[in-house]
Protein backbone atom coordinates (compact mmCIF):
# COMPACT_ATOMS: atom_id res chain seq x y z
CA UNK A 1 0.00 0.00 0.00
CA UNK A 2 1.14 3.56 -0.53
CA UNK A 3 2.67 5.70 2.18
CA UNK A 4 0.90 8.87 3.29
CA UNK A 5 4.14 10.86 3.21
CA UNK A 6 5.13 11.96 -0.32
CA UNK A 7 8.62 11.37 -1.64
CA UNK A 8 10.60 14.49 -2.55
CA UNK A 9 13.01 14.82 -5.46
CA UNK A 10 15.23 17.52 -6.92
CA UNK A 11 15.22 17.31 -10.73
CA UNK A 12 17.57 19.38 -12.86
CA UNK A 13 18.17 17.12 -15.87
CA UNK A 14 16.76 14.07 -17.62
CA UNK A 15 19.24 11.93 -15.68
CA UNK A 16 17.22 12.76 -12.54
CA UNK A 17 13.73 11.67 -13.69
CA UNK A 18 13.93 7.94 -12.89
CA UNK A 19 13.91 8.42 -9.09
CA UNK A 20 10.63 10.32 -8.95
CA UNK A 21 9.12 8.17 -11.71
CA UNK A 22 9.92 5.01 -9.72
CA UNK A 23 8.46 6.48 -6.51
CA UNK A 24 5.27 7.37 -8.40
CA UNK A 25 5.04 3.93 -10.02
CA UNK A 26 5.34 2.31 -6.58
CA UNK A 27 2.22 4.22 -5.48
CA UNK A 28 3.71 7.20 -3.65
CA UNK A 29 2.72 10.80 -4.19
CA UNK A 30 5.85 12.57 -5.37
CA UNK A 31 6.90 16.18 -4.93
CA UNK A 32 9.27 17.36 -7.64
CA UNK A 33 11.42 20.47 -7.26
CA UNK A 34 12.29 21.31 -10.84
CA UNK A 35 15.54 23.24 -11.20
CA UNK A 36 16.55 22.65 -14.83
CA UNK A 37 19.90 23.66 -16.30
CA UNK A 38 18.07 25.02 -19.37
CA UNK A 39 14.50 26.21 -19.95
CA UNK A 40 13.98 23.74 -22.83
CA UNK A 41 15.10 20.86 -20.60
CA UNK A 42 12.56 21.96 -17.98
CA UNK A 43 9.77 21.87 -20.56
CA UNK A 44 10.78 18.39 -21.68
CA UNK A 45 10.87 17.14 -18.07
CA UNK A 46 7.39 18.58 -17.41
CA UNK A 47 6.17 16.88 -20.61
CA UNK A 48 7.67 13.57 -19.44
CA UNK A 49 5.92 13.68 -16.06
CA UNK A 50 2.67 14.87 -17.65
CA UNK A 51 2.76 11.90 -20.02
CA UNK A 52 3.59 9.50 -17.18
CA UNK A 53 0.62 10.73 -15.15
CA UNK A 54 -1.76 10.73 -18.14
CA UNK A 55 -0.73 7.25 -19.25
CA UNK A 56 -1.38 5.80 -15.80
CA UNK A 57 -4.51 7.80 -14.87
CA UNK A 58 -2.64 9.78 -12.23
CA UNK A 59 -2.26 13.53 -11.99
CA UNK A 60 0.56 16.02 -12.38
CA UNK A 61 0.07 19.59 -11.21
CA UNK A 62 2.09 22.69 -10.51
CA UNK A 63 1.69 23.68 -6.85
CA UNK A 64 4.23 26.54 -6.66
CA UNK A 65 7.01 28.07 -8.72
CA UNK A 66 9.15 25.12 -9.89
CA UNK A 67 7.31 22.71 -7.53
CA UNK A 68 5.09 19.95 -8.95
CA UNK A 69 3.00 17.18 -7.41
CA UNK A 70 2.79 13.82 -9.17
CA UNK A 71 -0.08 11.81 -7.70
CA UNK A 72 -0.84 8.16 -8.51
CA UNK A 73 -4.36 7.03 -9.42
CA UNK A 74 -6.61 6.52 -6.41
CA UNK A 75 -5.07 9.30 -4.34
CA UNK A 76 -7.58 12.00 -5.27
CA UNK A 77 -7.72 14.76 -2.70
CA UNK A 78 -4.14 14.29 -1.58
CA UNK A 79 -2.69 17.57 -0.33
CA UNK A 80 0.81 17.78 1.14
CA UNK A 81 1.19 19.67 4.38
CA UNK A 82 3.40 22.73 4.48
CA UNK A 83 4.09 23.10 8.19
CA UNK A 84 7.33 24.91 8.91
CA UNK A 85 9.76 23.10 6.63
C-alpha positions as CSV (number, residue, x, y, z in Angstrom):
1,X,0.0,0.0,0.0
2,X,1.1,3.6,-0.5
3,X,2.7,5.7,2.2
4,X,0.9,8.9,3.3
5,X,4.1,10.9,3.2
6,X,5.1,12.0,-0.3
7,X,8.6,11.4,-1.6
8,X,10.6,14.5,-2.6
9,X,13.0,14.8,-5.5
10,X,15.2,17.5,-6.9
11,X,15.2,17.3,-10.7
12,X,17.6,19.4,-12.9
13,X,18.2,17.1,-15.9
14,X,16.8,14.1,-17.6
15,X,19.2,11.9,-15.7
16,X,17.2,12.8,-12.5
17,X,13.7,11.7,-13.7
18,X,13.9,7.9,-12.9
19,X,13.9,8.4,-9.1
20,X,10.6,10.3,-9.0
21,X,9.1,8.2,-11.7
22,X,9.9,5.0,-9.7
23,X,8.5,6.5,-6.5
24,X,5.3,7.4,-8.4
25,X,5.0,3.9,-10.0
26,X,5.3,2.3,-6.6
27,X,2.2,4.2,-5.5
28,X,3.7,7.2,-3.7
29,X,2.7,10.8,-4.2
30,X,5.9,12.6,-5.4
31,X,6.9,16.2,-4.9
32,X,9.3,17.4,-7.6
33,X,11.4,20.5,-7.3
34,X,12.3,21.3,-10.8
35,X,15.5,23.2,-11.2
36,X,16.6,22.7,-14.8
37,X,19.9,23.7,-16.3
38,X,18.1,25.0,-19.4
39,X,14.5,26.2,-19.9
40,X,14.0,23.7,-22.8
41,X,15.1,20.9,-20.6
42,X,12.6,22.0,-18.0
43,X,9.8,21.9,-20.6
44,X,10.8,18.4,-21.7
45,X,10.9,17.1,-18.1
46,X,7.4,18.6,-17.4
47,X,6.2,16.9,-20.6
48,X,7.7,13.6,-19.4
49,X,5.9,13.7,-16.1
50,X,2.7,14.9,-17.6
51,X,2.8,11.9,-20.0
52,X,3.6,9.5,-17.2
53,X,0.6,10.7,-15.2
54,X,-1.8,10.7,-18.1
55,X,-0.7,7.3,-19.2
56,X,-1.4,5.8,-15.8
57,X,-4.5,7.8,-14.9
58,X,-2.6,9.8,-12.2
59,X,-2.3,13.5,-12.0
60,X,0.6,16.0,-12.4
61,X,0.1,19.6,-11.2
62,X,2.1,22.7,-10.5
63,X,1.7,23.7,-6.9
64,X,4.2,26.5,-6.7
65,X,7.0,28.1,-8.7
66,X,9.2,25.1,-9.9
67,X,7.3,22.7,-7.5
68,X,5.1,19.9,-8.9
69,X,3.0,17.2,-7.4
70,X,2.8,13.8,-9.2
71,X,-0.1,11.8,-7.7
72,X,-0.8,8.2,-8.5
73,X,-4.4,7.0,-9.4
74,X,-6.6,6.5,-6.4
75,X,-5.1,9.3,-4.3
76,X,-7.6,12.0,-5.3
77,X,-7.7,14.8,-2.7
78,X,-4.1,14.3,-1.6
79,X,-2.7,17.6,-0.3
80,X,0.8,17.8,1.1
81,X,1.2,19.7,4.4
82,X,3.4,22.7,4.5
83,X,4.1,23.1,8.2
84,X,7.3,24.9,8.9
85,X,9.8,23.1,6.6
